[in-house]
């Protein structure tokens, strides 16, 4: 696995792929993952993880908003 990561790093450096923003980098990384991991099980786990992350982000935003409304953060 370390060899694959090393080779990928070399390819990225020599192909001069520009990543201007996070979305472009994410698409590039997903393409890389799809080439390496063709297994359906892995893709399903990634989708489940994305759902958990989105749910977590929503929960965190509501907690932060609630604390800001109560003034728990002091002077922000």
N, CA, C and O atoms as CSV, one atom per row, in Angstrom:
chain,resi,resn,atom,element,x,y,z
A,1,UNK,N,N,0.823,-1.188,0.000
A,1,UNK,CA,C,0.000,0.000,0.000
A,1,UNK,C,C,0.872,1.260,0.000
A,1,UNK,O,O,0.544,2.251,-0.651
A,2,UNK,N,N,1.976,1.209,0.731
A,2,UNK,CA,C,2.869,2.365,0.760
A,2,UNK,C,C,3.452,2.644,-0.618
A,2,UNK,O,O,3.673,3.795,-0.993
A,3,UNK,N,N,3.695,1.580,-1.359
A,3,UNK,CA,C,4.231,1.735,-2.709
A,3,UNK,C,C,3.229,2.457,-3.596
A,3,UNK,O,O,3.601,3.322,-4.390
A,4,UNK,N,N,1.949,2.098,-3.458
A,4,UNK,CA,C,0.908,2.729,-4.268
A,4,UNK,C,C,0.824,4.217,-3.946
A,4,UNK,O,O,0.725,5.045,-4.850
A,5,UNK,N,N,0.861,4.553,-2.671
A,5,UNK,CA,C,0.793,5.957,-2.271
A,5,UNK,C,C,2.010,6.718,-2.790
A,5,UNK,O,O,1.886,7.841,-3.279
A,6,UNK,N,N,3.179,6.105,-2.682
A,6,UNK,CA,C,4.401,6.741,-3.171
A,6,UNK,C,C,4.323,6.979,-4.676
A,6,UNK,O,O,4.646,8.067,-5.154
A,7,UNK,N,N,3.895,5.961,-5.422
A,7,UNK,CA,C,3.793,6.107,-6.873
A,7,UNK,C,C,2.761,7.164,-7.250
A,7,UNK,O,O,2.968,7.940,-8.183
A,8,UNK,N,N,1.655,7.190,-6.521
A,8,UNK,CA,C,0.632,8.199,-6.780
A,8,UNK,C,C,1.201,9.600,-6.555
A,8,UNK,O,O,0.935,10.512,-7.338
A,9,UNK,N,N,1.978,9.770,-5.495
A,9,UNK,CA,C,2.587,11.068,-5.206
A,9,UNK,C,C,3.514,11.500,-6.332
A,9,UNK,O,O,3.512,12.661,-6.741
A,10,UNK,N,N,4.298,10.562,-6.823
A,10,UNK,CA,C,5.215,10.855,-7.934
A,10,UNK,C,C,4.417,11.267,-9.172
A,10,UNK,O,O,4.767,12.235,-9.846
A,11,UNK,N,N,3.345,10.531,-9.468
A,11,UNK,CA,C,2.528,10.864,-10.633
A,11,UNK,C,C,1.930,12.258,-10.506
A,11,UNK,O,O,1.907,13.019,-11.473
A,12,UNK,N,N,1.454,12.586,-9.333
A,12,UNK,CA,C,0.862,13.904,-9.128
A,12,UNK,C,C,1.904,14.990,-9.346
A,12,UNK,O,O,1.613,16.012,-9.968
A,13,UNK,N,N,3.103,14.782,-8.846
A,13,UNK,CA,C,4.150,15.787,-8.998
A,13,UNK,C,C,4.564,15.972,-10.453
A,13,UNK,O,O,4.762,17.099,-10.906
A,14,UNK,N,N,4.693,14.877,-11.179
A,14,UNK,CA,C,5.184,14.974,-12.547
A,14,UNK,C,C,4.104,15.299,-13.569
A,14,UNK,O,O,4.415,15.820,-14.640
A,15,UNK,N,N,2.850,15.006,-13.268
A,15,UNK,CA,C,1.788,15.343,-14.210
A,15,UNK,C,C,1.371,16.801,-14.086
A,15,UNK,O,O,0.656,17.328,-14.938
A,16,UNK,N,N,1.825,17.447,-13.017
A,16,UNK,CA,C,1.536,18.862,-12.803
A,16,UNK,C,C,0.041,19.140,-12.806
A,16,UNK,O,O,-0.425,20.054,-13.486
A,17,UNK,N,N,-0.700,18.361,-12.054
A,17,UNK,CA,C,-2.140,18.574,-11.908
A,17,UNK,C,C,-2.378,19.736,-10.958
A,17,UNK,O,O,-1.937,19.716,-9.809
A,18,UNK,N,N,-3.081,20.749,-11.452
A,18,UNK,CA,C,-3.388,21.902,-10.617
A,18,UNK,C,C,-4.699,21.661,-9.885
A,18,UNK,O,O,-5.687,21.225,-10.476
A,19,UNK,N,N,-4.691,21.948,-8.614
A,19,UNK,CA,C,-5.922,21.871,-7.832
A,19,UNK,C,C,-6.203,23.260,-7.290
A,19,UNK,O,O,-5.667,23.662,-6.257
A,20,UNK,N,N,-7.053,23.986,-8.004
A,20,UNK,CA,C,-7.324,25.378,-7.645
A,20,UNK,C,C,-8.245,25.509,-6.448
A,20,UNK,O,O,-8.180,26.490,-5.707
A,21,UNK,N,N,-9.095,24.528,-6.262
A,21,UNK,CA,C,-9.992,24.616,-5.121
A,21,UNK,C,C,-10.254,23.219,-4.563
A,21,UNK,O,O,-9.860,22.212,-5.150
A,22,UNK,N,N,-10.918,23.186,-3.436
A,22,UNK,CA,C,-11.154,21.936,-2.732
A,22,UNK,C,C,-12.042,20.988,-3.528
A,22,UNK,O,O,-11.823,19.777,-3.496
A,23,UNK,N,N,-13.033,21.503,-4.235
A,23,UNK,CA,C,-13.920,20.641,-5.023
A,23,UNK,C,C,-13.170,19.947,-6.150
A,23,UNK,O,O,-13.395,18.768,-6.422
A,24,UNK,N,N,-12.280,20.680,-6.802
A,24,UNK,CA,C,-11.495,20.085,-7.882
A,24,UNK,C,C,-10.588,18.992,-7.322
A,24,UNK,O,O,-10.453,17.927,-7.925
A,25,UNK,N,N,-9.967,19.253,-6.170
A,25,UNK,CA,C,-9.116,18.248,-5.537
A,25,UNK,C,C,-9.933,17.022,-5.150
A,25,UNK,O,O,-9.479,15.892,-5.328
A,26,UNK,N,N,-11.133,17.238,-4.623
A,26,UNK,CA,C,-11.993,16.135,-4.216
A,26,UNK,C,C,-12.357,15.265,-5.416
A,26,UNK,O,O,-12.333,14.038,-5.318
A,27,UNK,N,N,-12.694,15.885,-6.547
A,27,UNK,CA,C,-13.012,15.115,-7.756
A,27,UNK,C,C,-11.800,14.320,-8.229
A,27,UNK,O,O,-11.930,13.163,-8.630
A,28,UNK,N,N,-10.628,14.937,-8.181
A,28,UNK,CA,C,-9.400,14.261,-8.585
A,28,UNK,C,C,-9.125,13.065,-7.673
A,28,UNK,O,O,-8.768,11.985,-8.144
A,29,UNK,N,N,-9.294,13.267,-6.368
A,29,UNK,CA,C,-9.046,12.194,-5.402
A,29,UNK,C,C,-10.066,11.066,-5.561
A,29,UNK,O,O,-9.709,9.893,-5.455
A,30,UNK,N,N,-11.330,11.410,-5.812
A,30,UNK,CA,C,-12.350,10.381,-6.022
A,30,UNK,C,C,-12.047,9.568,-7.280
A,30,UNK,O,O,-12.267,8.357,-7.299
A,31,UNK,N,N,-11.547,10.217,-8.324
A,31,UNK,CA,C,-11.149,9.498,-9.533
A,31,UNK,C,C,-10.032,8.521,-9.218
A,31,UNK,O,O,-10.035,7.379,-9.679
A,32,UNK,N,N,-9.074,8.987,-8.423
A,32,UNK,CA,C,-7.973,8.117,-8.009
A,32,UNK,C,C,-8.494,6.920,-7.215
A,32,UNK,O,O,-8.088,5.784,-7.459
A,33,UNK,N,N,-9.383,7.178,-6.276
A,33,UNK,CA,C,-9.928,6.082,-5.465
A,33,UNK,C,C,-10.712,5.092,-6.317
A,33,UNK,O,O,-10.633,3.881,-6.106
A,34,UNK,N,N,-11.468,5.610,-7.279
A,34,UNK,CA,C,-12.243,4.717,-8.136
A,34,UNK,C,C,-11.346,3.819,-8.973
A,34,UNK,O,O,-11.706,2.680,-9.269
A,35,UNK,N,N,-10.179,4.326,-9.357
A,35,UNK,CA,C,-9.248,3.501,-10.115
A,35,UNK,C,C,-8.641,2.413,-9.238
A,35,UNK,O,O,-8.433,1.287,-9.687
A,36,UNK,N,N,-8.359,2.758,-7.980
A,36,UNK,CA,C,-7.712,1.803,-7.084
A,36,UNK,C,C,-8.723,0.814,-6.504
A,36,UNK,O,O,-8.495,-0.395,-6.506
A,37,UNK,N,N,-9.825,1.339,-6.016
A,37,UNK,CA,C,-10.811,0.503,-5.320
A,37,UNK,C,C,-12.052,0.341,-6.185
A,37,UNK,O,O,-12.950,1.182,-6.155
A,38,UNK,N,N,-12.101,-0.711,-6.936
A,38,UNK,CA,C,-13.236,-0.961,-7.813
A,38,UNK,C,C,-14.341,-1.731,-7.093
A,38,UNK,O,O,-15.404,-1.971,-7.665
A,39,UNK,N,N,-14.101,-2.110,-5.871
A,39,UNK,CA,C,-15.026,-2.972,-5.154
A,39,UNK,C,C,-16.270,-2.203,-4.715
A,39,UNK,O,O,-16.181,-1.064,-4.256
A,40,UNK,N,N,-17.406,-2.829,-4.859
A,40,UNK,CA,C,-18.674,-2.225,-4.477
A,40,UNK,C,C,-18.751,-1.988,-2.971
A,40,UNK,O,O,-19.303,-0.980,-2.530
A,41,UNK,N,N,-18.207,-2.899,-2.190
A,41,UNK,CA,C,-18.263,-2.775,-0.734
A,41,UNK,C,C,-17.595,-1.479,-0.273
A,41,UNK,O,O,-18.117,-0.787,0.602
A,42,UNK,N,N,-16.461,-1.157,-0.852
A,42,UNK,CA,C,-15.749,0.063,-0.473
A,42,UNK,C,C,-16.585,1.299,-0.809
A,42,UNK,O,O,-16.702,2.217,0.002
A,43,UNK,N,N,-17.161,1.313,-2.002
A,43,UNK,CA,C,-17.970,2.459,-2.410
A,43,UNK,C,C,-19.168,2.643,-1.488
A,43,UNK,O,O,-19.530,3.769,-1.148
A,44,UNK,N,N,-19.787,1.522,-1.082
A,44,UNK,CA,C,-20.921,1.610,-0.164
A,44,UNK,C,C,-20.485,2.207,1.172
A,44,UNK,O,O,-21.193,3.035,1.745
A,45,UNK,N,N,-19.331,1.792,1.663
A,45,UNK,CA,C,-18.828,2.331,2.928
A,45,UNK,C,C,-18.537,3.822,2.808
A,45,UNK,O,O,-18.791,4.580,3.744
A,46,UNK,N,N,-18.012,4.245,1.673
A,46,UNK,CA,C,-17.733,5.665,1.460
A,46,UNK,C,C,-19.034,6.462,1.467
A,46,UNK,O,O,-19.097,7.536,2.066
A,47,UNK,N,N,-20.065,5.949,0.813
A,47,UNK,CA,C,-21.350,6.649,0.777
A,47,UNK,C,C,-21.963,6.752,2.169
A,47,UNK,O,O,-22.501,7.798,2.533
A,48,UNK,N,N,-21.885,5.680,2.948
A,48,UNK,CA,C,-22.399,5.703,4.320
A,48,UNK,C,C,-21.622,6.721,5.147
A,48,UNK,O,O,-22.209,7.474,5.924
A,49,UNK,N,N,-20.302,6.743,4.980
A,49,UNK,CA,C,-19.468,7.701,5.716
A,49,UNK,C,C,-19.837,9.136,5.350
A,49,UNK,O,O,-19.893,10.002,6.223
A,50,UNK,N,N,-20.090,9.396,4.064
A,50,UNK,CA,C,-20.485,10.738,3.638
A,50,UNK,C,C,-21.798,11.153,4.297
A,50,UNK,O,O,-21.955,12.302,4.710
A,51,UNK,N,N,-22.750,10.205,4.394
A,51,UNK,CA,C,-24.028,10.504,5.039
A,51,UNK,C,C,-23.824,10.849,6.511
A,51,UNK,O,O,-24.429,11.793,7.021
A,52,UNK,N,N,-22.971,10.084,7.194
A,52,UNK,CA,C,-22.684,10.373,8.598
A,52,UNK,C,C,-22.025,11.740,8.754
A,52,UNK,O,O,-22.348,12.480,9.683
A,53,UNK,N,N,-21.113,12.077,7.859
A,53,UNK,CA,C,-20.429,13.369,7.929
A,53,UNK,C,C,-21.421,14.508,7.741
A,53,UNK,O,O,-21.372,15.498,8.472
A,54,UNK,N,N,-22.321,14.379,6.769
A,54,UNK,CA,C,-23.316,15.427,6.538
A,54,UNK,C,C,-24.246,15.569,7.740
A,54,UNK,O,O,-24.590,16.687,8.123
A,55,UNK,N,N,-24.657,14.449,8.338
A,55,UNK,CA,C,-25.508,14.507,9.529
A,55,UNK,C,C,-24.766,15.180,10.681
A,55,UNK,O,O,-25.349,15.974,11.419
A,56,UNK,N,N,-23.488,14.863,10.832
A,56,UNK,CA,C,-22.671,15.459,11.888
A,56,UNK,C,C,-22.530,16.962,11.676
A,56,UNK,O,O,-22.635,17.740,12.625
A,57,UNK,N,N,-22.290,17.372,10.416
A,57,UNK,CA,C,-22.166,18.798,10.125
A,57,UNK,C,C,-23.447,19.538,10.501
A,57,UNK,O,O,-23.398,20.620,11.086
A,58,UNK,N,N,-24.592,18.948,10.163
A,58,UNK,CA,C,-25.872,19.570,10.504
A,58,UNK,C,C,-26.067,19.683,12.001
A,58,UNK,O,O,-26.545,20.705,12.493
A,59,UNK,N,N,-25.698,18.637,12.732
A,59,UNK,CA,C,-25.841,18.658,14.188
A,59,UNK,C,C,-24.924,19.699,14.810
A,59,UNK,O,O,-25.324,20.415,15.727
A,60,UNK,N,N,-23.698,19.786,14.315
A,60,UNK,CA,C,-22.737,20.758,14.850
A,60,UNK,C,C,-23.221,22.185,14.596
A,60,UNK,O,O,-23.120,23.041,15.475
A,61,UNK,N,N,-23.750,22.444,13.393
A,61,UNK,CA,C,-24.229,23.791,13.083
A,61,UNK,C,C,-25.349,24.200,14.023
A,61,UNK,O,O,-25.375,25.336,14.497
A,62,UNK,N,N,-26.280,23.284,14.299
A,62,UNK,CA,C,-27.386,23.638,15.185
A,62,UNK,C,C,-26.899,23.861,16.610
A,62,UNK,O,O,-27.415,24.738,17.303
A,63,UNK,N,N,-25.916,23.088,17.064
A,63,UNK,CA,C,-25.362,23.285,18.411
A,63,UNK,C,C,-24.651,24.623,18.495
A,63,UNK,O,O,-24.809,25.353,19.474
A,64,UNK,N,N,-23.870,24.948,17.478
A,64,UNK,CA,C,-23.148,26.222,17.478
A,64,UNK,C,C,-24.129,27.390,17.448
A,64,UNK,O,O,-23.951,28.365,18.178
A,65,UNK,N,N,-25.166,27.301,16.606
A,65,UNK,CA,C,-26.160,28.368,16.556
A,65,UNK,C,C,-26.858,28.522,17.899
A,65,UNK,O,O,-27.059,29.642,18.369
A,66,UNK,N,N,-27.227,27.414,18.516
A,66,UNK,CA,C,-27.907,27.454,19.803
A,66,UNK,C,C,-27.011,28.112,20.857
A,66,UNK,O,O,-27.478,28.953,21.626
A,67,UNK,N,N,-25.751,27.742,20.898
A,67,UNK,CA,C,-24.831,28.326,21.872
A,67,UNK,C,C,-24.591,29.807,21.599
A,67,UNK,O,O,-24.440,30.594,22.534
A,68,UNK,N,N,-24.556,30.189,20.336
A,68,UNK,CA,C,-24.364,31.599,20.009
A,68,UNK,C,C,-25.586,32.409,20.434
A,68,UNK,O,O,-25.446,33.532,20.919
A,69,UNK,N,N,-26.792,31.843,20.253
A,69,UNK,CA,C,-28.002,32.548,20.661
A,69,UNK,C,C,-28.052,32.701,22.176
A,69,UNK,O,O,-28.544,33.711,22.678
A,70,UNK,N,N,-27.552,31.713,22.909
A,70,UNK,CA,C,-27.540,31.779,24.370
A,70,UNK,C,C,-26.381,32.622,24.874
A,70,UNK,O,O,-26.368,33.012,26.041
A,71,UNK,N,N,-25.413,32.909,24.022
A,71,UNK,CA,C,-24.263,33.703,24.434
A,71,UNK,C,C,-23.204,32.890,25.148
A,71,UNK,O,O,-22.431,33.435,25.935
A,72,UNK,N,N,-23.157,31.592,24.884
A,72,UNK,CA,C,-22.202,30.723,25.572
A,72,UNK,C,C,-20.776,30.929,25.110
A,72,UNK,O,O,-19.840,30.533,25.804
A,73,UNK,N,N,-20.591,31.543,23.948
A,73,UNK,CA,C,-19.247,31.713,23.424
A,73,UNK,C,C,-18.633,33.046,23.835
A,73,UNK,O,O,-17.500,33.348,23.461
A,74,UNK,N,N,-19.353,33.823,24.582
A,74,UNK,CA,C,-18.821,35.120,24.981
A,74,UNK,C,C,-18.899,36.099,23.824
A,74,UNK,O,O,-19.833,36.046,23.024
A,75,UNK,N,N,-17.939,36.977,23.731
A,75,UNK,CA,C,-17.905,37.977,22.653
A,75,UNK,C,C,-17.172,37.417,21.459
A,75,UNK,O,O,-15.945,37.310,21.462
A,76,UNK,N,N,-17.926,37.061,20.438
A,76,UNK,CA,C,-17.323,36.531,19.208
A,76,UNK,C,C,-17.364,37.617,18.166
A,76,UNK,O,O,-16.912,37.410,17.040
